[in-house]
């Protein structure tokens, strides 16, 4: 299941980093986005690796926040 509450954060990051090779189209019943690869990875592999990288970064960020207490 997709956590739709994270979409604004994702869009903010795309805009902040001026990432123009990923687009998001809103539909209340679906989340559809497009992206391009350079051909080194399949689209599925690129998406999976990107998701894994984001998960690692969020975990690292969470640890930093816990250390601030």
PyMOL Python script that loads the backbone (N, CA, C, O; Angstrom):
from pymol import cmd

cmd.read_pdbstr("""\
ATOM      1  N   UNK A   1       0.839  -1.182   0.000  1.00  0.00           N
ATOM      2  CA  UNK A   1       0.000   0.000   0.000  1.00  0.00           C
ATOM      3  C   UNK A   1       0.885   1.247   0.000  1.00  0.00           C
ATOM      4  O   UNK A   1       1.927   1.275   0.655  1.00  0.00           O
ATOM      5  N   UNK A   2       0.479   2.240  -0.712  1.00  0.00           N
ATOM      6  CA  UNK A   2       1.234   3.484  -0.848  1.00  0.00           C
ATOM      7  C   UNK A   2       0.772   4.469   0.209  1.00  0.00           C
ATOM      8  O   UNK A   2      -0.427   4.657   0.413  1.00  0.00           O
ATOM      9  N   UNK A   3       1.725   5.094   0.879  1.00  0.00           N
ATOM     10  CA  UNK A   3       1.419   6.126   1.858  1.00  0.00           C
ATOM     11  C   UNK A   3       1.350   7.465   1.129  1.00  0.00           C
ATOM     12  O   UNK A   3       2.370   8.114   0.897  1.00  0.00           O
ATOM     13  N   UNK A   4       0.135   7.866   0.776  1.00  0.00           N
ATOM     14  CA  UNK A   4      -0.054   9.082  -0.015  1.00  0.00           C
ATOM     15  C   UNK A   4       0.336  10.344   0.735  1.00  0.00           C
ATOM     16  O   UNK A   4       0.536  11.390   0.117  1.00  0.00           O
ATOM     17  N   UNK A   5       0.448  10.266   2.049  1.00  0.00           N
ATOM     18  CA  UNK A   5       0.827  11.456   2.809  1.00  0.00           C
ATOM     19  C   UNK A   5       2.270  11.867   2.532  1.00  0.00           C
ATOM     20  O   UNK A   5       2.660  12.989   2.855  1.00  0.00           O
ATOM     21  N   UNK A   6       3.071  10.979   1.938  1.00  0.00           N
ATOM     22  CA  UNK A   6       4.475  11.275   1.641  1.00  0.00           C
ATOM     23  C   UNK A   6       4.658  11.970   0.294  1.00  0.00           C
ATOM     24  O   UNK A   6       5.747  12.467   0.006  1.00  0.00           O
ATOM     25  N   UNK A   7       3.629  12.014  -0.525  1.00  0.00           N
ATOM     26  CA  UNK A   7       3.751  12.590  -1.863  1.00  0.00           C
ATOM     27  C   UNK A   7       4.176  14.057  -1.830  1.00  0.00           C
ATOM     28  O   UNK A   7       5.055  14.440  -2.603  1.00  0.00           O
ATOM     29  N   UNK A   8       3.593  14.894  -0.972  1.00  0.00           N
ATOM     30  CA  UNK A   8       4.057  16.300  -0.951  1.00  0.00           C
ATOM     31  C   UNK A   8       5.543  16.424  -0.619  1.00  0.00           C
ATOM     32  O   UNK A   8       6.225  17.283  -1.177  1.00  0.00           O
ATOM     33  N   UNK A   9       6.055  15.581   0.282  1.00  0.00           N
ATOM     34  CA  UNK A   9       7.484  15.616   0.605  1.00  0.00           C
ATOM     35  C   UNK A   9       8.313  15.255  -0.614  1.00  0.00           C
ATOM     36  O   UNK A   9       9.333  15.885  -0.894  1.00  0.00           O
ATOM     37  N   UNK A  10       7.870  14.244  -1.332  1.00  0.00           N
ATOM     38  CA  UNK A  10       8.575  13.803  -2.531  1.00  0.00           C
ATOM     39  C   UNK A  10       8.568  14.906  -3.591  1.00  0.00           C
ATOM     40  O   UNK A  10       9.596  15.188  -4.208  1.00  0.00           O
ATOM     41  N   UNK A  11       7.404  15.526  -3.798  1.00  0.00           N
ATOM     42  CA  UNK A  11       7.305  16.609  -4.775  1.00  0.00           C
ATOM     43  C   UNK A  11       8.177  17.794  -4.368  1.00  0.00           C
ATOM     44  O   UNK A  11       8.811  18.420  -5.217  1.00  0.00           O
ATOM     45  N   UNK A  12       8.211  18.104  -3.073  1.00  0.00           N
ATOM     46  CA  UNK A  12       9.053  19.193  -2.590  1.00  0.00           C
ATOM     47  C   UNK A  12      10.516  18.912  -2.935  1.00  0.00           C
ATOM     48  O   UNK A  12      11.226  19.792  -3.422  1.00  0.00           O
ATOM     49  N   UNK A  13      10.959  17.687  -2.680  1.00  0.00           N
ATOM     50  CA  UNK A  13      12.345  17.317  -2.977  1.00  0.00           C
ATOM     51  C   UNK A  13      12.628  17.437  -4.482  1.00  0.00           C
ATOM     52  O   UNK A  13      13.675  17.946  -4.879  1.00  0.00           O
ATOM     53  N   UNK A  14      11.699  16.969  -5.307  1.00  0.00           N
ATOM     54  CA  UNK A  14      11.886  17.060  -6.760  1.00  0.00           C
ATOM     55  C   UNK A  14      12.048  18.516  -7.186  1.00  0.00           C
ATOM     56  O   UNK A  14      12.917  18.837  -7.997  1.00  0.00           O
ATOM     57  N   UNK A  15      11.217  19.388  -6.644  1.00  0.00           N
ATOM     58  CA  UNK A  15      11.289  20.810  -6.997  1.00  0.00           C
ATOM     59  C   UNK A  15      12.550  21.458  -6.448  1.00  0.00           C
ATOM     60  O   UNK A  15      13.205  22.235  -7.143  1.00  0.00           O
ATOM     61  N   UNK A  16      12.893  21.142  -5.203  1.00  0.00           N
ATOM     62  CA  UNK A  16      14.073  21.731  -4.569  1.00  0.00           C
ATOM     63  C   UNK A  16      15.347  21.367  -5.317  1.00  0.00           C
ATOM     64  O   UNK A  16      16.218  22.212  -5.524  1.00  0.00           O
ATOM     65  N   UNK A  17      15.448  20.116  -5.718  1.00  0.00           N
ATOM     66  CA  UNK A  17      16.650  19.636  -6.413  1.00  0.00           C
ATOM     67  C   UNK A  17      16.577  19.860  -7.929  1.00  0.00           C
ATOM     68  O   UNK A  17      17.487  19.477  -8.664  1.00  0.00           O
ATOM     69  N   UNK A  18      15.487  20.483  -8.385  1.00  0.00           N
ATOM     70  CA  UNK A  18      15.273  20.759  -9.806  1.00  0.00           C
ATOM     71  C   UNK A  18      15.390  19.488 -10.653  1.00  0.00           C
ATOM     72  O   UNK A  18      16.028  19.470 -11.705  1.00  0.00           O
ATOM     73  N   UNK A  19      14.751  18.429 -10.154  1.00  0.00           N
ATOM     74  CA  UNK A  19      14.735  17.148 -10.860  1.00  0.00           C
ATOM     75  C   UNK A  19      13.599  17.191 -11.869  1.00  0.00           C
ATOM     76  O   UNK A  19      12.424  17.183 -11.502  1.00  0.00           O
ATOM     77  N   UNK A  20      13.961  17.237 -13.139  1.00  0.00           N
ATOM     78  CA  UNK A  20      12.939  17.352 -14.175  1.00  0.00           C
ATOM     79  C   UNK A  20      12.708  16.052 -14.939  1.00  0.00           C
ATOM     80  O   UNK A  20      11.889  16.013 -15.857  1.00  0.00           O
ATOM     81  N   UNK A  21      13.412  15.001 -14.576  1.00  0.00           N
ATOM     82  CA  UNK A  21      13.248  13.729 -15.280  1.00  0.00           C
ATOM     83  C   UNK A  21      12.269  12.805 -14.562  1.00  0.00           C
ATOM     84  O   UNK A  21      12.068  11.667 -14.986  1.00  0.00           O
ATOM     85  N   UNK A  22      11.660  13.286 -13.479  1.00  0.00           N
ATOM     86  CA  UNK A  22      10.591  12.558 -12.797  1.00  0.00           C
ATOM     87  C   UNK A  22       9.381  13.480 -12.769  1.00  0.00           C
ATOM     88  O   UNK A  22       9.492  14.645 -12.384  1.00  0.00           O
ATOM     89  N   UNK A  23       8.239  12.967 -13.171  1.00  0.00           N
ATOM     90  CA  UNK A  23       7.010  13.757 -13.125  1.00  0.00           C
ATOM     91  C   UNK A  23       5.943  12.982 -12.353  1.00  0.00           C
ATOM     92  O   UNK A  23       5.934  11.751 -12.349  1.00  0.00           O
ATOM     93  N   UNK A  24       5.052  13.715 -11.709  1.00  0.00           N
ATOM     94  CA  UNK A  24       3.960  13.115 -10.955  1.00  0.00           C
ATOM     95  C   UNK A  24       2.657  13.705 -11.472  1.00  0.00           C
ATOM     96  O   UNK A  24       2.511  14.924 -11.569  1.00  0.00           O
ATOM     97  N   UNK A  25       1.717  12.836 -11.802  1.00  0.00           N
ATOM     98  CA  UNK A  25       0.378  13.255 -12.197  1.00  0.00           C
ATOM     99  C   UNK A  25      -0.584  12.774 -11.121  1.00  0.00           C
ATOM    100  O   UNK A  25      -0.597  11.594 -10.770  1.00  0.00           O
ATOM    101  N   UNK A  26      -1.384  13.691 -10.604  1.00  0.00           N
ATOM    102  CA  UNK A  26      -2.311  13.323  -9.528  1.00  0.00           C
ATOM    103  C   UNK A  26      -3.615  12.770 -10.084  1.00  0.00           C
ATOM    104  O   UNK A  26      -4.176  13.286 -11.051  1.00  0.00           O
ATOM    105  N   UNK A  27      -4.072  11.716  -9.449  1.00  0.00           N
ATOM    106  CA  UNK A  27      -5.349  11.079  -9.739  1.00  0.00           C
ATOM    107  C   UNK A  27      -5.811  10.516  -8.401  1.00  0.00           C
ATOM    108  O   UNK A  27      -5.041   9.808  -7.752  1.00  0.00           O
ATOM    109  N   UNK A  28      -7.024  10.797  -7.963  1.00  0.00           N
ATOM    110  CA  UNK A  28      -7.438  10.338  -6.639  1.00  0.00           C
ATOM    111  C   UNK A  28      -7.442   8.817  -6.478  1.00  0.00           C
ATOM    112  O   UNK A  28      -7.463   8.317  -5.353  1.00  0.00           O
ATOM    113  N   UNK A  29      -7.422   8.085  -7.578  1.00  0.00           N
ATOM    114  CA  UNK A  29      -7.459   6.621  -7.477  1.00  0.00           C
ATOM    115  C   UNK A  29      -6.118   5.965  -7.787  1.00  0.00           C
ATOM    116  O   UNK A  29      -5.946   4.772  -7.536  1.00  0.00           O
ATOM    117  N   UNK A  30      -5.161   6.726  -8.330  1.00  0.00           N
ATOM    118  CA  UNK A  30      -3.869   6.165  -8.704  1.00  0.00           C
ATOM    119  C   UNK A  30      -2.760   7.178  -8.475  1.00  0.00           C
ATOM    120  O   UNK A  30      -2.988   8.388  -8.465  1.00  0.00           O
ATOM    121  N   UNK A  31      -1.575   6.665  -8.295  1.00  0.00           N
ATOM    122  CA  UNK A  31      -0.380   7.501  -8.289  1.00  0.00           C
ATOM    123  C   UNK A  31       0.461   7.028  -9.465  1.00  0.00           C
ATOM    124  O   UNK A  31       0.937   5.893  -9.489  1.00  0.00           O
ATOM    125  N   UNK A  32       0.636   7.908 -10.435  1.00  0.00           N
ATOM    126  CA  UNK A  32       1.390   7.570 -11.629  1.00  0.00           C
ATOM    127  C   UNK A  32       2.540   8.543 -11.759  1.00  0.00           C
ATOM    128  O   UNK A  32       2.345   9.753 -11.639  1.00  0.00           O
ATOM    129  N   UNK A  33       3.720   8.043 -12.000  1.00  0.00           N
ATOM    130  CA  UNK A  33       4.837   8.921 -12.276  1.00  0.00           C
ATOM    131  C   UNK A  33       5.708   8.285 -13.332  1.00  0.00           C
ATOM    132  O   UNK A  33       5.717   7.066 -13.503  1.00  0.00           O
ATOM    133  N   UNK A  34       6.441   9.127 -14.038  1.00  0.00           N
ATOM    134  CA  UNK A  34       7.322   8.673 -15.113  1.00  0.00           C
ATOM    135  C   UNK A  34       8.743   9.106 -14.802  1.00  0.00           C
ATOM    136  O   UNK A  34       8.971  10.150 -14.192  1.00  0.00           O
ATOM    137  N   UNK A  35       9.685   8.294 -15.227  1.00  0.00           N
ATOM    138  CA  UNK A  35      11.078   8.666 -15.098  1.00  0.00           C
ATOM    139  C   UNK A  35      11.856   7.971 -16.207  1.00  0.00           C
ATOM    140  O   UNK A  35      11.383   7.009 -16.812  1.00  0.00           O
ATOM    141  N   UNK A  36      13.039   8.471 -16.457  1.00  0.00           N
ATOM    142  CA  UNK A  36      13.877   7.912 -17.508  1.00  0.00           C
ATOM    143  C   UNK A  36      15.155   7.369 -16.891  1.00  0.00           C
ATOM    144  O   UNK A  36      15.627   7.863 -15.867  1.00  0.00           O
ATOM    145  N   UNK A  37      15.708   6.345 -17.529  1.00  0.00           N
ATOM    146  CA  UNK A  37      17.012   5.833 -17.125  1.00  0.00           C
ATOM    147  C   UNK A  37      17.967   6.009 -18.298  1.00  0.00           C
ATOM    148  O   UNK A  37      17.552   6.306 -19.417  1.00  0.00           O
ATOM    149  N   UNK A  38      19.236   5.822 -18.026  1.00  0.00           N
ATOM    150  CA  UNK A  38      20.218   5.903 -19.106  1.00  0.00           C
ATOM    151  C   UNK A  38      20.406   4.549 -19.796  1.00  0.00           C
ATOM    152  O   UNK A  38      21.241   4.414 -20.690  1.00  0.00           O
ATOM    153  N   UNK A  39      19.632   3.557 -19.380  1.00  0.00           N
ATOM    154  CA  UNK A  39      19.708   2.235 -19.991  1.00  0.00           C
ATOM    155  C   UNK A  39      20.603   1.272 -19.236  1.00  0.00           C
ATOM    156  O   UNK A  39      20.620   0.079 -19.540  1.00  0.00           O
ATOM    157  N   UNK A  40      21.356   1.772 -18.247  1.00  0.00           N
ATOM    158  CA  UNK A  40      22.221   0.891 -17.474  1.00  0.00           C
ATOM    159  C   UNK A  40      21.400  -0.049 -16.594  1.00  0.00           C
ATOM    160  O   UNK A  40      21.828  -1.167 -16.309  1.00  0.00           O
ATOM    161  N   UNK A  41      20.226   0.400 -16.166  1.00  0.00           N
ATOM    162  CA  UNK A  41      19.312  -0.401 -15.360  1.00  0.00           C
ATOM    163  C   UNK A  41      17.946  -0.398 -16.018  1.00  0.00           C
ATOM    164  O   UNK A  41      17.599   0.528 -16.752  1.00  0.00           O
ATOM    165  N   UNK A  42      17.176  -1.437 -15.749  1.00  0.00           N
ATOM    166  CA  UNK A  42      15.785  -1.413 -16.198  1.00  0.00           C
ATOM    167  C   UNK A  42      15.051  -0.392 -15.333  1.00  0.00           C
ATOM    168  O   UNK A  42      15.536  -0.017 -14.266  1.00  0.00           O
ATOM    169  N   UNK A  43      13.900   0.050 -15.783  1.00  0.00           N
ATOM    170  CA  UNK A  43      13.123   1.016 -15.008  1.00  0.00           C
ATOM    171  C   UNK A  43      12.785   0.434 -13.633  1.00  0.00           C
ATOM    172  O   UNK A  43      12.867   1.135 -12.624  1.00  0.00           O
ATOM    173  N   UNK A  44      12.407  -0.838 -13.594  1.00  0.00           N
ATOM    174  CA  UNK A  44      12.063  -1.471 -12.320  1.00  0.00           C
ATOM    175  C   UNK A  44      13.268  -1.498 -11.387  1.00  0.00           C
ATOM    176  O   UNK A  44      13.144  -1.149 -10.213  1.00  0.00           O
ATOM    177  N   UNK A  45      14.433  -1.908 -11.892  1.00  0.00           N
ATOM    178  CA  UNK A  45      15.634  -1.960 -11.056  1.00  0.00           C
ATOM    179  C   UNK A  45      16.027  -0.575 -10.559  1.00  0.00           C
ATOM    180  O   UNK A  45      16.438  -0.426  -9.409  1.00  0.00           O
ATOM    181  N   UNK A  46      15.906   0.433 -11.405  1.00  0.00           N
ATOM    182  CA  UNK A  46      16.234   1.804 -10.995  1.00  0.00           C
ATOM    183  C   UNK A  46      15.292   2.265  -9.892  1.00  0.00           C
ATOM    184  O   UNK A  46      15.726   2.901  -8.932  1.00  0.00           O
ATOM    185  N   UNK A  47      14.020   1.953 -10.020  1.00  0.00           N
ATOM    186  CA  UNK A  47      13.041   2.344  -9.013  1.00  0.00           C
ATOM    187  C   UNK A  47      13.306   1.626  -7.693  1.00  0.00           C
ATOM    188  O   UNK A  47      13.256   2.246  -6.631  1.00  0.00           O
ATOM    189  N   UNK A  48      13.586   0.333  -7.751  1.00  0.00           N
ATOM    190  CA  UNK A  48      13.859  -0.438  -6.533  1.00  0.00           C
ATOM    191  C   UNK A  48      15.120   0.089  -5.846  1.00  0.00           C
ATOM    192  O   UNK A  48      15.130   0.279  -4.630  1.00  0.00           O
ATOM    193  N   UNK A  49      16.168   0.323  -6.607  1.00  0.00           N
ATOM    194  CA  UNK A  49      17.399   0.842  -6.010  1.00  0.00           C
ATOM    195  C   UNK A  49      17.191   2.231  -5.413  1.00  0.00           C
ATOM    196  O   UNK A  49      17.734   2.541  -4.353  1.00  0.00           O
ATOM    197  N   UNK A  50      16.411   3.061  -6.086  1.00  0.00           N
ATOM    198  CA  UNK A  50      16.114   4.398  -5.567  1.00  0.00           C
ATOM    199  C   UNK A  50      15.325   4.317  -4.266  1.00  0.00           C
ATOM    200  O   UNK A  50      15.609   5.047  -3.316  1.00  0.00           O
ATOM    201  N   UNK A  51      14.344   3.436  -4.224  1.00  0.00           N
ATOM    202  CA  UNK A  51      13.549   3.265  -3.005  1.00  0.00           C
ATOM    203  C   UNK A  51      14.423   2.769  -1.857  1.00  0.00           C
ATOM    204  O   UNK A  51      14.281   3.231  -0.725  1.00  0.00           O
ATOM    205  N   UNK A  52      15.317   1.837  -2.140  1.00  0.00           N
ATOM    206  CA  UNK A  52      16.222   1.325  -1.106  1.00  0.00           C
ATOM    207  C   UNK A  52      17.142   2.431  -0.597  1.00  0.00           C
ATOM    208  O   UNK A  52      17.390   2.532   0.605  1.00  0.00           O
ATOM    209  N   UNK A  53      17.639   3.247  -1.497  1.00  0.00           N
ATOM    210  CA  UNK A  53      18.515   4.357  -1.102  1.00  0.00           C
ATOM    211  C   UNK A  53      17.759   5.348  -0.224  1.00  0.00           C
ATOM    212  O   UNK A  53      18.285   5.805   0.791  1.00  0.00           O
ATOM    213  N   UNK A  54      16.534   5.681  -0.606  1.00  0.00           N
ATOM    214  CA  UNK A  54      15.731   6.593   0.208  1.00  0.00           C
ATOM    215  C   UNK A  54      15.469   5.999   1.591  1.00  0.00           C
ATOM    216  O   UNK A  54      15.522   6.709   2.595  1.00  0.00           O
ATOM    217  N   UNK A  55      15.188   4.710   1.640  1.00  0.00           N
ATOM    218  CA  UNK A  55      14.940   4.049   2.920  1.00  0.00           C
ATOM    219  C   UNK A  55      16.174   4.151   3.819  1.00  0.00           C
ATOM    220  O   UNK A  55      16.051   4.420   5.014  1.00  0.00           O
ATOM    221  N   UNK A  56      17.351   3.939   3.251  1.00  0.00           N
ATOM    222  CA  UNK A  56      18.593   4.051   4.017  1.00  0.00           C
ATOM    223  C   UNK A  56      18.797   5.478   4.519  1.00  0.00           C
ATOM    224  O   UNK A  56      19.193   5.686   5.666  1.00  0.00           O
ATOM    225  N   UNK A  57      18.527   6.449   3.669  1.00  0.00           N
ATOM    226  CA  UNK A  57      18.708   7.851   4.047  1.00  0.00           C
ATOM    227  C   UNK A  57      17.743   8.255   5.159  1.00  0.00           C
ATOM    228  O   UNK A  57      18.125   8.964   6.090  1.00  0.00           O
ATOM    229  N   UNK A  58      16.475   7.795   5.061  1.00  0.00           N
ATOM    230  CA  UNK A  58      15.504   8.108   6.108  1.00  0.00           C
ATOM    231  C   UNK A  58      15.890   7.447   7.424  1.00  0.00           C
ATOM    232  O   UNK A  58      15.715   8.042   8.487  1.00  0.00           O
ATOM    233  N   UNK A  59      16.411   6.229   7.369  1.00  0.00           N
ATOM    234  CA  UNK A  59      16.858   5.540   8.583  1.00  0.00           C
ATOM    235  C   UNK A  59      18.018   6.304   9.217  1.00  0.00           C
ATOM    236  O   UNK A  59      18.064   6.477  10.435  1.00  0.00           O
ATOM    237  N   UNK A  60      18.945   6.754   8.394  1.00  0.00           N
ATOM    238  CA  UNK A  60      20.089   7.535   8.885  1.00  0.00           C
ATOM    239  C   UNK A  60      19.615   8.841   9.511  1.00  0.00           C
ATOM    240  O   UNK A  60      20.100   9.243  10.569  1.00  0.00           O
ATOM    241  N   UNK A  61      18.679   9.492   8.863  1.00  0.00           N
ATOM    242  CA  UNK A  61      18.124  10.741   9.381  1.00  0.00           C
ATOM    243  C   UNK A  61      17.422  10.495  10.713  1.00  0.00           C
ATOM    244  O   UNK A  61      17.562  11.285  11.647  1.00  0.00           O
ATOM    245  N   UNK A  62      16.664   9.398  10.803  1.00  0.00           N
ATOM    246  CA  UNK A  62      15.985   9.054  12.051  1.00  0.00           C
ATOM    247  C   UNK A  62      16.968   8.850  13.188  1.00  0.00           C
ATOM    248  O   UNK A  62      16.706   9.274  14.313  1.00  0.00           O
ATOM    249  N   UNK A  63      18.090   8.209  12.915  1.00  0.00           N
ATOM    250  CA  UNK A  63      19.114   7.993  13.939  1.00  0.00           C
ATOM    251  C   UNK A  63      19.699   9.330  14.398  1.00  0.00           C
ATOM    252  O   UNK A  63      19.934   9.532  15.590  1.00  0.00           O
ATOM    253  N   UNK A  64      19.928  10.229  13.460  1.00  0.00           N
ATOM    254  CA  UNK A  64      20.445  11.546  13.823  1.00  0.00           C
ATOM    255  C   UNK A  64      19.469  12.299  14.716  1.00  0.00           C
ATOM    256  O   UNK A  64      19.876  12.965  15.668  1.00  0.00           O
ATOM    257  N   UNK A  65      18.190  12.191  14.408  1.00  0.00           N
ATOM    258  CA  UNK A  65      17.177  12.861  15.232  1.00  0.00           C
ATOM    259  C   UNK A  65      17.142  12.273  16.637  1.00  0.00           C
ATOM    260  O   UNK A  65      17.018  13.010  17.615  1.00  0.00           O
ATOM    261  N   UNK A  66      17.249  10.959  16.745  1.00  0.00           N
ATOM    262  CA  UNK A  66      17.228  10.324  18.065  1.00  0.00           C
ATOM    263  C   UNK A  66      18.432  10.748  18.893  1.00  0.00           C
ATOM    264  O   UNK A  66      18.328  10.892  20.111  1.00  0.00           O
ATOM    265  N   UNK A  67      19.559  10.945  18.249  1.00  0.00           N
ATOM    266  CA  UNK A  67      20.782  11.352  18.954  1.00  0.00           C
ATOM    267  C   UNK A  67      20.705  12.791  19.452  1.00  0.00           C
ATOM    268  O   UNK A  67      21.501  13.185  20.304  1.00  0.00           O
ATOM    269  N   UNK A  68      19.781  13.572  18.948  1.00  0.00           N
ATOM    270  CA  UNK A  68      19.657  14.976  19.345  1.00  0.00           C
ATOM    271  C   UNK A  68      18.933  15.136  20.672  1.00  0.00           C
ATOM    272  O   UNK A  68      18.959  16.221  21.255  1.00  0.00           O
ATOM    273  N   UNK A  69      18.298  14.101  21.157  1.00  0.00           N
ATOM    274  CA  UNK A  69      17.516  14.203  22.405  1.00  0.00           C
ATOM    275  C   UNK A  69      18.370  14.465  23.594  1.00  0.00           C
ATOM    276  O   UNK A  69      17.859  14.576  24.709  1.00  0.00           O
TER     277      UNK A  69
END
""", "prot")
cmd.dss("prot")
cmd.show_as("cartoon", "prot")
cmd.util.cbc("prot")
cmd.orient("prot")
